[in-house]
Amino acid sequence: MRTRLYGWAAFPALLLAWSAAAWNLPPYVLPQPWAVVTEAVRWLDSGQLATHVGASLLREAGGFAVAVLGALALGLAGALSPGFRAFSAPLTGLFMAIPPIAWAPLSMIFFGLGYVAITMVIVVAALFPMAVTVQEGFLAIRSGNLHAARVLGARRWQLIRHVYLPASLPFLTAALRIGFSQAWRALVAAEMLGASQGIGWMVAMGGQIGNATQVLLGVAIIGMTAWITESLVFRRIERRYRHWHLA
């Protein structure tokens, strides 16, 4: 219980530190927290905040869903086929080493400014880290379980459904957490470069016009959305499968 209270105390401590720092700086450099709240109310009243947040969430959902399906396919293929695993390893390492935002200009050249271009950046950002985690999860399954299932006559798809997927759930949860964080960062960065709406666009436009309050509002939305998703989705899933231990 005390540890949980320490966790909740982090946000008030951050707000106090922010407010203390803002006292010594001009408002156009670092506005007070309540100025950002006032800015949020203004955006809400105008309806613009819902439009921009909705656009970002729609892009994130589409790109992340495609990346999850691709990561499951690549991870499973790598676990089942040593040849494919050896073939894909250098390519996966290459794509993971390239910052996702580096693909944004090329994606916009191919697909133009809009949903598809930003979604493709999200897919590239999340796909390969998740695929590696999924593959390692499948490879960590105890060989005794696989042998027992084969002795009982299980076919490949039965192995996937009844052995691989259930036993690798903790790794799949970890892959989702990693993939979402990568996808969320890539989304914001891509929106700052080539979007006409979205949270990243809010931050970029606020910086261009020198509106620090708008910039901090966008930053706060980015952080709170990620924190809410982590707390309400991924941590709950992780707690559910915490008792799963793979040898």
C-alpha positions in Angstrom: 0.0 0.0 0.0 2.8 2.4 0.9 4.6 1.7 -2.3 1.4 2.5 -4.3 1.1 5.8 -2.4 4.7 6.7 -3.4 3.7 6.1 -7.0 0.7 8.5 -6.8 2.8 11.1 -5.1 5.0 11.4 -8.2 2.5 13.6 -10.1 2.0 16.2 -7.3 5.7 16.3 -6.9 6.2 17.0 -10.6 3.5 19.7 -10.6 5.2 21.4 -7.6 8.6 21.3 -9.2 7.0 22.7 -12.4 5.3 25.5 -10.6 8.4 26.4 -8.6 10.5 26.6 -11.8 7.8 28.7 -13.5 7.9 31.3 -10.8 11.4 32.3 -11.9 10.8 32.3 -15.6 8.6 34.5 -17.9 5.2 32.9 -18.8 6.1 32.8 -22.5 9.0 30.5 -21.6 7.5 28.3 -18.9 3.8 28.9 -18.1 2.3 27.8 -14.8 0.3 24.5 -14.7 -3.0 26.3 -14.3 -2.3 28.3 -17.5 -2.0 25.0 -19.3 -5.3 23.9 -17.7 -6.9 27.1 -19.0 -5.6 26.5 -22.4 -7.0 22.9 -22.3 -10.4 24.3 -21.4 -10.3 26.7 -24.3 -9.4 23.9 -26.8 -12.1 21.7 -25.4 -14.7 24.5 -25.7 -13.8 25.0 -29.3 -14.0 21.3 -30.1 -10.4 21.3 -31.5 -8.9 19.2 -28.7 -11.2 16.3 -29.4 -10.5 16.5 -33.1 -6.7 16.5 -32.7 -6.7 13.7 -30.0 -9.1 11.6 -32.0 -7.0 11.9 -35.2 -3.9 10.8 -33.3 -5.7 7.9 -31.6 -7.1 6.7 -34.9 -3.6 6.7 -36.5 -2.2 4.9 -33.5 -4.9 2.3 -33.5 -4.5 1.5 -37.2 -0.7 1.4 -37.2 -0.4 -0.6 -34.0 -3.0 -3.2 -35.1 -1.1 -3.8 -38.3 2.2 -4.0 -36.4 0.8 -6.5 -33.9 -0.4 -8.9 -36.6 2.9 -8.6 -38.5 4.9 -9.2 -35.3 2.9 -12.3 -34.4 3.5 -13.7 -37.9 7.3 -12.9 -38.0 7.9 -14.0 -34.4 6.1 -17.3 -34.9 7.9 -17.9 -38.2 11.2 -17.2 -36.6 10.5 -19.6 -33.7 9.3 -22.4 -35.9 12.0 -22.1 -38.7 15.7 -21.8 -37.8 16.4 -20.9 -41.4 13.9 -18.0 -41.4 15.2 -16.9 -38.0 18.8 -16.7 -39.4 17.6 -14.9 -42.5 15.5 -12.3 -40.7 17.9 -11.6 -37.8 20.2 -9.1 -39.7 17.2 -7.4 -41.3 15.4 -7.0 -38.0 18.6 -5.6 -36.4 19.0 -3.2 -39.3 15.4 -1.8 -39.1 15.6 -1.6 -35.3 18.8 0.5 -35.6 17.2 3.1 -37.9 15.2 5.7 -36.0 11.5 5.4 -37.2 11.3 9.1 -37.8 13.9 8.7 -40.5 11.3 6.8 -42.6 8.8 9.7 -42.3 10.0 11.7 -45.3 10.1 8.7 -47.5 6.7 7.5 -46.4 5.3 10.9 -47.2 6.9 10.9 -50.6 5.2 7.5 -51.3 1.8 8.1 -49.7 1.5 11.8 -49.5 0.6 13.8 -46.3 -2.1 12.0 -44.4 -3.2 8.9 -42.5 -1.4 6.2 -44.5 2.0 7.9 -44.4 1.9 8.3 -40.7 0.5 4.9 -40.1 3.4 3.3 -42.0 5.9 5.1 -39.8 4.1 3.6 -36.8 4.2 0.1 -38.3 7.9 0.3 -38.9 8.5 1.6 -35.4 6.6 -1.0 -33.6 6.8 -4.1 -35.8 10.4 -5.2 -35.3 10.8 -4.8 -31.6 7.6 -6.7 -31.0 8.6 -9.4 -33.5 11.9 -10.0 -31.6 10.1 -10.2 -28.2 7.4 -12.5 -29.6 10.1 -14.8 -31.1 12.0 -15.0 -27.9 8.8 -15.9 -26.1 8.1 -18.7 -28.4 11.7 -20.0 -28.2 11.5 -19.9 -24.4 8.8 -22.6 -24.3 10.0 -25.7 -22.6 10.8 -28.5 -25.0 9.1 -31.0 -22.8 5.8 -29.4 -23.4 6.3 -29.5 -27.1 7.5 -33.1 -27.0 4.5 -34.2 -25.0 2.1 -32.5 -27.4 3.7 -34.1 -30.4 3.6 -37.5 -28.7 -0.2 -37.0 -28.3 -0.5 -36.3 -32.0 -0.8 -32.6 -32.0 -0.3 -31.0 -35.4 1.5 -27.7 -36.1 -1.6 -25.5 -35.8 -2.7 -27.4 -32.7 0.8 -26.7 -31.2 0.5 -23.0 -32.0 -3.0 -22.8 -30.5 -2.6 -25.0 -27.4 1.1 -24.7 -26.6 2.9 -21.8 -28.1 0.2 -19.1 -27.6 -0.8 -19.9 -24.0 2.7 -20.4 -22.8 4.1 -17.2 -24.4 1.4 -14.9 -23.0 3.8 -13.0 -20.7 6.1 -12.4 -23.6 3.2 -11.3 -25.8 2.2 -8.8 -23.1 5.7 -7.4 -23.0 5.8 -7.2 -26.7 2.6 -5.1 -26.7 4.0 -2.7 -24.1 7.2 -2.2 -26.1 5.4 -1.9 -29.4 2.9 0.6 -28.1 5.5 2.9 -26.6 7.5 2.8 -29.8 4.4 3.4 -31.9 3.3 6.3 -29.8 6.7 8.1 -30.0 6.8 7.5 -33.8 3.2 8.9 -34.2 4.0 12.1 -32.4 7.2 12.6 -34.3 5.6 11.9 -37.7 2.7 14.3 -36.9 5.2 17.0 -36.1 6.7 16.6 -39.5 3.8 16.0 -41.9 0.3 16.3 -40.5 -2.4 19.0 -40.5 -3.9 17.8 -37.2 -3.0 15.6 -34.3 -1.2 16.0 -30.9 2.1 16.2 -32.6 0.8 18.9 -34.9 -0.3 20.8 -31.8 3.2 20.7 -30.3 4.9 21.6 -33.6 2.5 24.6 -34.3 2.8 25.8 -30.7 6.6 25.9 -31.1 6.4 27.7 -34.4 4.2 30.5 -33.1 6.0 30.7 -29.7 3.0 29.5 -27.7 4.6 27.5 -24.8 1.2 26.9 -23.2 0.0 25.0 -26.3 3.3 23.1 -26.5 3.0 22.0 -22.8 -0.7 21.1 -23.3 0.3 18.8 -26.2 3.2 17.3 -24.1 0.9 16.7 -21.2 -1.7 14.9 -23.4 1.1 12.8 -24.9 2.3 11.7 -21.5 -1.1 11.2 -19.9 -2.4 9.1 -22.8 0.7 6.8 -22.6 0.4 6.6 -18.8 -3.3 5.8 -18.9 -2.8 3.1 -21.5 0.0 1.6 -19.5 -1.9 1.6 -16.3 -5.4 0.5 -17.5 -4.4 -1.9 -20.2 -0.9 -3.4 -20.1 -0.3 -3.5 -16.4 -3.6 -5.2 -15.8 -2.8 -7.8 -18.5 0.7 -8.3 -17.0 -0.7 -8.8 -13.5 -3.1 -11.4 -14.8 -0.2 -13.5 -16.2 2.5 -12.7 -13.7 2.3 -16.2 -12.2 3.3 -17.7 -15.6 7.0 -18.6 -15.4 8.8 -20.0 -18.3 11.9 -22.1 -17.8 
